[in-house]
Amino acid sequence: QVQLVESGGGLVKPGGSLRLSCAASGFTFSSYAMSWYRQAPGQEREWVGVITTTSGGTNYADSMKGRFTISRDNAKNMVYLQINSLKPEDTAVYYCNARRGSENYWGQGTQVTVSS
């Protein structure tokens, strides 16, 4: 069955960096656009950005441009989110998402906490 498993979250100090990973299985990974979302406590889920299928082109929410980088490895069925210069307001659960047409899959999320 379809699985998306995020990892790499944790507690990090402001100014630090993290690379989140999402391992995909159960579907043809290379044909799905992969996105990252985040949800802070008490807030709605927020789109971070997307990476397309074959070309690997990326697009980010305006507020995420500059510190967030999405990449993918189709050979390993992995998608990554690099976050630099972390701020306390980046504290959230980060989710990966796979989408192709009407098909839409979510992982369970990984917690990122930015605190000194």
Accessible surface in RSA format (square Angstrom, percent):
REM  Atomic radii and reference values for relative SASA: ProtOr
REM  Chains: A
REM  Algorithm: Lee & Richards
REM  Probe-radius: 1.40
REM  Slices: 20
REM RES _ NUM      All-atoms   Total-Side   Main-Chain    Non-polar    All polar
REM                ABS   REL    ABS   REL    ABS   REL    ABS   REL    ABS   REL
RES GLN A   1   175.51  98.1 122.28  89.4  53.23 126.7  66.81 142.2 108.70  82.4
RES VAL A   2    46.45  30.6  26.96  24.4  19.49  47.0  26.96  23.4  19.49  52.9
RES GLN A   3    89.63  50.1  85.53  62.5   4.11   9.8  13.96  29.7  75.68  57.4
RES LEU A   4     8.75   4.9   0.25   0.2   8.51  21.4   0.25   0.2   8.51  22.9
RES VAL A   5    69.73  45.9  67.95  61.5   1.78   4.3  67.95  59.0   1.78   4.8
RES GLU A   6     7.26   4.2   0.00   0.0   7.26  17.3   0.00   0.0   7.26   5.9
RES SER A   7    58.16  49.1  54.06  72.2   4.10   9.4  39.09  83.2  19.08  26.7
RES GLY A   8    38.31  47.2   0.00   N/A  38.31  47.2  25.05  68.7  13.26  29.7
RES GLY A   9    29.15  35.9   0.00   N/A  29.15  35.9   2.16   5.9  26.99  60.4
RES GLY A  10    31.62  39.0   0.00   N/A  31.62  39.0  31.56  86.6   0.06   0.1
RES LEU A  11   133.85  74.5  99.04  70.9  34.81  87.5  99.04  69.6  34.81  93.7
RES VAL A  12    23.36  15.4  18.85  17.1   4.50  10.9  23.36  20.3   0.00   0.0
RES LYS A  13   144.51  70.5 142.64  87.5   1.86   4.4  85.31  76.8  59.20  63.1
RES PRO A  14    59.85  43.6  37.83  34.5  22.02  80.0  38.20  31.5  21.65 134.6
RES GLY A  15    55.77  68.8   0.00   N/A  55.77  68.8  29.82  81.8  25.95  58.1
RES GLY A  16    23.25  28.7   0.00   N/A  23.25  28.7  22.16  60.8   1.09   2.4
RES SER A  17    59.78  50.5  38.25  51.0  21.53  49.6  21.77  46.4  38.01  53.3
RES LEU A  18    33.07  18.4  28.88  20.7   4.19  10.5  33.07  23.2   0.00   0.0
RES ARG A  19   132.07  55.5 115.66  59.0  16.42  39.1  31.65  43.3 100.43  60.9
RES LEU A  20     0.00   0.0   0.00   0.0   0.00   0.0   0.00   0.0   0.00   0.0
RES SER A  21    18.15  15.3  18.14  24.2   0.01   0.0   4.67  10.0  13.48  18.9
RES CYS A  22     0.00   0.0   0.00   0.0   0.00   0.0   0.00   0.0   0.00   0.0
RES ALA A  23    42.98  39.5  40.79  62.9   2.19   5.0  40.99  57.7   1.99   5.3
RES ALA A  24     7.90   7.3   0.00   0.0   7.90  18.0   0.17   0.2   7.73  20.5
RES SER A  25    50.47  42.7  48.69  65.0   1.79   4.1  41.24  87.8   9.23  12.9
RES GLY A  26    53.86  66.4   0.00   N/A  53.86  66.4  22.79  62.5  31.07  69.6
RES PHE A  27    29.37  14.7   5.73   3.5  23.64  61.5  18.32  11.1  11.06  31.6
RES THR A  28    88.04  62.6  78.39  79.5   9.65  23.0  48.68  65.4  39.36  59.5
RES PHE A  29     4.04   2.0   0.84   0.5   3.20   8.3   0.84   0.5   3.20   9.2
RES SER A  30    45.07  38.1  42.57  56.8   2.51   5.8  19.18  40.8  25.90  36.3
RES SER A  31    39.59  33.5  27.85  37.2  11.74  27.1  33.00  70.3   6.59   9.2
RES TYR A  32     4.33   2.0   4.33   2.5   0.00   0.0   0.47   0.4   3.86   4.8
RES ALA A  33    29.95  27.5  28.17  43.5   1.79   4.1  28.17  39.7   1.79   4.7
RES MET A  34     0.00   0.0   0.00   0.0   0.00   0.0   0.00   0.0   0.00   0.0
RES SER A  35    10.14   8.6  10.14  13.5   0.00   0.0   0.01   0.0  10.12  14.2
RES TRP A  36     0.00   0.0   0.00   0.0   0.00   0.0   0.00   0.0   0.00   0.0
RES TYR A  37    36.54  17.1  36.54  20.8   0.00   0.0  17.21  12.9  19.32  23.8
RES ARG A  38    27.46  11.5  27.35  13.9   0.11   0.3   1.40   1.9  26.06  15.8
RES GLN A  39    60.26  33.7  56.21  41.1   4.05   9.6  10.54  22.4  49.72  37.7
RES ALA A  40    21.05  19.4  17.17  26.5   3.88   8.8  17.50  24.6   3.55   9.4
RES PRO A  41   110.82  80.8  83.91  76.5  26.91  97.8  96.05  79.3  14.77  91.8
RES GLY A  42    92.83 114.5   0.00   N/A  92.83 114.5  46.21 126.8  46.62 104.4
RES GLN A  43   119.35  66.7 106.45  77.8  12.90  30.7  32.08  68.3  87.27  66.2
RES GLU A  44   155.15  89.1 141.78 107.3  13.37  31.8  58.45 113.1  96.70  79.0
RES ARG A  45    94.00  39.5  67.80  34.6  26.20  62.4  24.47  33.4  69.53  42.1
RES GLU A  46    67.32  38.6  62.79  47.5   4.53  10.8  30.16  58.3  37.16  30.3
RES TRP A  47    79.56  31.9  72.69  35.2   6.87  16.1  68.08  36.3  11.49  18.6
RES VAL A  48     0.00   0.0   0.00   0.0   0.00   0.0   0.00   0.0   0.00   0.0
RES GLY A  49     0.00   0.0   0.00   N/A   0.00   0.0   0.00   0.0   0.00   0.0
RES VAL A  50    30.67  20.2  30.67  27.8   0.00   0.0  30.67  26.6   0.00   0.0
RES ILE A  51     6.40   3.6   6.40   4.8   0.00   0.0   6.40   4.6   0.00   0.0
RES THR A  52    56.57  40.2  56.36  57.1   0.21   0.5  56.57  76.0   0.00   0.0
RES THR A  53    38.51  27.4  37.42  37.9   1.09   2.6  15.91  21.4  22.60  34.2
RES THR A  54   123.67  88.0  93.92  95.2  29.75  70.9  70.07  94.1  53.60  81.0
RES SER A  55    99.87  84.4  58.45  78.0  41.42  95.4  55.47 118.1  44.40  62.2
RES GLY A  56    27.59  34.0   0.00   N/A  27.59  34.0  12.52  34.4  15.07  33.8
RES GLY A  57    33.94  41.9   0.00   N/A  33.94  41.9  33.94  93.1   0.00   0.0
RES THR A  58    62.62  44.5  29.26  29.7  33.36  79.5   8.42  11.3  54.20  81.9
RES ASN A  59    83.61  57.7  81.47  78.7   2.14   5.1  18.43  44.4  65.18  63.0
RES TYR A  60    34.34  16.0  29.27  16.7   5.08  13.2  26.28  19.7   8.07   9.9
RES ALA A  61    19.94  18.3  15.43  23.8   4.51  10.3  19.94  28.1   0.00   0.0
RES ASP A  62   118.81  83.2  98.55  98.1  20.27  47.9  37.31  87.8  81.51  81.3
RES SER A  63    84.00  71.0  49.63  66.2  34.37  79.2  57.16 121.7  26.83  37.6
RES MET A  64     1.39   0.7   0.59   0.4   0.81   1.9   0.81   0.7   0.59   0.8
RES LYS A  65   119.40  58.2  96.19  59.0  23.20  55.2  54.78  49.3  64.61  68.8
RES GLY A  66    80.48  99.2   0.00   N/A  80.48  99.2  40.23 110.4  40.24  90.1
RES ARG A  67    45.18  19.0  44.17  22.5   1.01   2.4  28.86  39.4  16.32   9.9
RES PHE A  68     5.15   2.6   0.14   0.1   5.01  13.0   0.14   0.1   5.01  14.3
RES THR A  69    72.49  51.6  71.37  72.4   1.11   2.7  46.55  62.5  25.94  39.2
RES ILE A  70     4.87   2.8   0.00   0.0   4.87  11.7   0.00   0.0   4.87  13.2
RES SER A  71    49.73  42.0  48.67  65.0   1.06   2.4  35.61  75.8  14.12  19.8
RES ARG A  72    34.20  14.4   7.84   4.0  26.36  62.8   8.20  11.2  26.00  15.8
RES ASP A  73    42.83  30.0  39.04  38.9   3.79   9.0  13.87  32.6  28.96  28.9
RES ASN A  74    54.41  37.5  37.99  36.7  16.42  39.5  18.97  45.6  35.44  34.3
RES ALA A  75   102.01  93.8  56.13  86.6  45.87 104.4  68.29  96.2  33.72  89.3
RES LYS A  76   141.75  69.2 119.79  73.5  21.95  52.3  72.31  65.1  69.43  74.0
RES ASN A  77    50.99  35.2  50.59  48.9   0.40   1.0   6.37  15.3  44.62  43.1
RES MET A  78    36.80  19.1  36.80  24.4   0.00   0.0  26.69  22.7  10.11  13.4
RES VAL A  79     0.00   0.0   0.00   0.0   0.00   0.0   0.00   0.0   0.00   0.0
RES TYR A  80    26.55  12.4  26.55  15.1   0.00   0.0  13.08   9.8  13.47  16.6
RES LEU A  81     0.00   0.0   0.00   0.0   0.00   0.0   0.00   0.0   0.00   0.0
RES GLN A  82    53.73  30.0  53.60  39.2   0.13   0.3  24.18  51.5  29.55  22.4
RES ILE A  83     0.00   0.0   0.00   0.0   0.00   0.0   0.00   0.0   0.00   0.0
RES ASN A  84    58.13  40.1  58.13  56.2   0.00   0.0  16.20  39.0  41.93  40.5
RES SER A  85    59.65  50.4  55.98  74.7   3.68   8.5  19.86  42.3  39.79  55.7
RES LEU A  86     2.54   1.4   0.00   0.0   2.54   6.4   0.00   0.0   2.54   6.8
RES LYS A  87    88.20  43.0  87.65  53.8   0.55   1.3  39.57  35.6  48.63  51.8
RES PRO A  88    73.74  53.7  66.90  61.0   6.84  24.9  67.32  55.6   6.42  39.9
RES GLU A  89   119.03  68.3  96.40  72.9  22.63  53.9  61.79 119.5  57.24  46.7
RES ASP A  90     0.32   0.2   0.32   0.3   0.00   0.0   0.00   0.0   0.32   0.3
RES THR A  91    30.80  21.9  28.39  28.8   2.41   5.8  26.30  35.3   4.50   6.8
RES ALA A  92     1.00   0.9   0.58   0.9   0.42   0.9   1.00   1.4   0.00   0.0
RES VAL A  93    40.22  26.5  40.13  36.3   0.09   0.2  40.13  34.9   0.09   0.2
RES TYR A  94     0.00   0.0   0.00   0.0   0.00   0.0   0.00   0.0   0.00   0.0
RES TYR A  95    30.29  14.1  30.29  17.2   0.00   0.0   6.94   5.2  23.35  28.8
RES CYS A  96     0.00   0.0   0.00   0.0   0.00   0.0   0.00   0.0   0.00   0.0
RES ASN A  97     1.40   1.0   1.40   1.3   0.00   0.0   0.00   0.0   1.40   1.3
RES ALA A  98     0.00   0.0   0.00   0.0   0.00   0.0   0.00   0.0   0.00   0.0
RES ARG A  99   106.77  44.8 103.33  52.7   3.44   8.2  39.53  54.0  67.24  40.7
RES ARG A 100   109.11  45.8 102.02  52.0   7.10  16.9  40.90  55.9  68.21  41.3
RES GLY A 101    72.63  89.6   0.00   N/A  72.63  89.6  45.70 125.4  26.93  60.3
RES SER A 102   118.41 100.1  77.42 103.3  40.99  94.4  56.57 120.5  61.84  86.6
RES GLU A 103    57.93  33.3  52.34  39.6   5.59  13.3  30.52  59.0  27.41  22.4
RES ASN A 104    63.04  43.5  40.87  39.5  22.17  53.4  15.31  36.8  47.73  46.1
RES TYR A 105    59.98  28.0  57.70  32.8   2.29   6.0  39.64  29.8  20.35  25.1
RES TRP A 106    95.51  38.3  67.59  32.7  27.92  65.6  55.56  29.6  39.95  64.8
RES GLY A 107     9.72  12.0   0.00   N/A   9.72  12.0   2.25   6.2   7.47  16.7
RES GLN A 108   112.72  63.0  83.38  60.9  29.34  69.9  73.78 157.1  38.94  29.5
RES GLY A 109    11.03  13.6   0.00   N/A  11.03  13.6   0.50   1.4  10.53  23.6
RES THR A 110    17.93  12.8  12.19  12.4   5.74  13.7   7.30   9.8  10.62  16.1
RES GLN A 111    82.90  46.4  74.71  54.6   8.19  19.5  48.96 104.2  33.94  25.7
RES VAL A 112     0.00   0.0   0.00   0.0   0.00   0.0   0.00   0.0   0.00   0.0
RES THR A 113    44.94  32.0  44.94  45.6   0.00   0.0  32.67  43.9  12.28  18.6
RES VAL A 114     5.42   3.6   0.00   0.0   5.42  13.1   0.00   0.0   5.42  14.7
RES SER A 115    56.29  47.6  49.49  66.0   6.80  15.7  20.74  44.2  35.55  49.8
RES SER A 116   123.75 104.6  67.42  90.0  56.33 129.8  48.02 102.3  75.73 106.1
END  Absolute sums over single chains surface
CHAIN  1 A     5904.3       4392.3       1511.9       3063.9       2840.3
END  Absolute sums over all chains
TOTAL          5904.3       4392.3       1511.9       3063.9       2840.3
